[in-house]
Amino acid sequence: MSATDCYPPHADQGTPPEPPVVEVVIEVPRGSFLKRGSTGSIDFISPLPCPFNYGSVPSYVGLEGDLLDAVVLGPRLPYGTRIRVKAWGAVILTDRGMTDDKLICSNHSPDLLQRRRVMQFFHFYARCKGLLNIWRSRPGRNACEGWCGAIQALARARPRDGMWQGPPLDF
């Protein structure tokens, strides 16, 4: 599925449902070189600044066992910011063979150019993460699989419960 498959809808599909609203905690502010995980620890220092605010949805756990990832489009948000925002879609990323959905959030529906930039970034990110995983001796396939609806990504995740102690693997 490509970035253009979700929005705007085709004439025969009617109006899309209102996007879900999620709470996102910012772990990597736009422009930051430090990639932090959901526990606050530094995963790596990037040679390139992050082009988006990157964080997680603390109420959901993704298929790989870590908090569900989220990108918040728009101006830079400080580390630790909690924001309630609409989730317009998701990028399906495979990291070490595990599905790692990334909700794409903003106050307004991303336009075609924004969706293309997000997809280009995650195609590039998947290749870089694959190289980093080789260097770290962490096997498994890395790829950007495409765009899907936010509701689909949320349906694949599970609600976080009191048993979650952090990701089962180092990322």
N, C-alpha and C positions, 0 to 999 in steps of 0.2 A: 504494500500500500504506500502511496507517495503522500507527500505533504499536502497535495491538492485534493486528495480523495475525501477529506472530511468536510471542509468548508470552502466556499459556500456550497449549500446543498444543490443538487440538480433539481430542476423544476418539478419533476415527478416525486421528489422526496418530501416536499413541503418544508415547513420551518423546523430547524433542529430544536431538540429540547434545550431548556435552559441548562447551561453548564453547571456541574457541581461546584460548590464552594468548599475549599479545604484550608486548613491552617498550615502554613509553611514556616519552618524555622530556618533562617539563613545561616549556612555553614561556610559558604565561600561568596563574599561580596563581589559584585561585578568589578573587574579590574584587578582582583587579587591574584597573587602568585601561589598562595598557600591553599592546597586542597586538603580540607578537613573532612573527617568522617562524621557519622551521626553521634559518636561518643565524644567528639571534640578533639580527638587526637589528629595530628598531622599525618596524612597519607603520603603526600609527596609535595615537593616544591616544583612548580611548573616553570619551564623556560618562557612560557607565554601567559599573558594575563587571561583570566576567565572572562569571556565576553558576556556572560549573563550572571545574575544572582542565582546561586545554586544552593539547595538545601534539602530538607526532608519534611515529610508529613508525619508528625510524631504519633498520630493515631492509627497508622497502617504499617504493616510489615510486608515488604515485597517478596517475590518468589525466591530470591537468593538469601533471605533470612535477615536482611538489614531493613531499616526504615525505608519506606517508599520515597524515592528521590523526586525532587521537583525543581524546575527551573522557573524563576520569576522574571519575566521580561520587564523592561523599563529601567528607570534610573537606579543607580547604586543604592543598595540597602546595607546598613551596617551589620557586621557579624552579630549573630544572636537575635536579630529582629524577628518577631513573630508577626505574621501578616495573614489575614483572611483574604483569599483571592480566588477568582474563578479559574477552574482547570478546563482548558479548551481542547485539549488533546493530550497525547503522550507519544514519546519516541520509545520504540522497543529496542533495547540494546541487549546484546549477548556479551557477557563478560565471563571468561573462563568456562564457557558452555552453559552458563546460567542466565535465565531471563532477568533483566534488570530494567524495569520500566522507569521512564522519566516523565512525570507529568509536566505539561507546558502550561504555565499559568500567567495571567495578567488581568488587569481590570477591563480590558477590551479585547475582543476577538483579534488574534494575530492576523495581519494581512499576508498575502502571498509571499512578499519579500521576506517578512519575518520568519515565516514557516520554512522557506528555502534556506535562510541563514542558520536556523536551528538544525535542520537536517544536514547541511554541509558541515557544521561544527561536529555533530555526533558521528558522522562518517569519519571525519578526521580523528576525533577523540577515540573511536574504537580501534583505529590503526595504531595510534600512540599507546593506548592502554595495552594492546596486544604486545607491542615491543617491550613495554615496562614489565608485563607479566613474564615474558621470556627471560628478561634480565633477572627477575625475582624467582625464576624457576617455578612458576605457577602455570601449569598446563591448562589448555582448553581454548576453544574457539572464541574469538572476539569479533563482533560485527554490529553494524547498525542495520536493523531489520526493517525499519520504516516507521510510519505514523499510524496511530490508531486513536480511537475515541478515549477520552478520559474515563468514561464510564466503564469501558472494557478493562482498562488498566486497574481501576479501583476494584472491579469484580475479581481480578486475578490476585489482588493483595488480600491479606487477612487483617481484621481489626487487631490492633495491639492489645495484649492483655498483660496482667501483672507478671506473667512468667517470662516475658522477653527481657533478657539480660544484656543484649547487645548482639552484634553480628556474630554468626558462628565461625566465620572465616575472616582473616585479615584481607582488606581490600587495598 
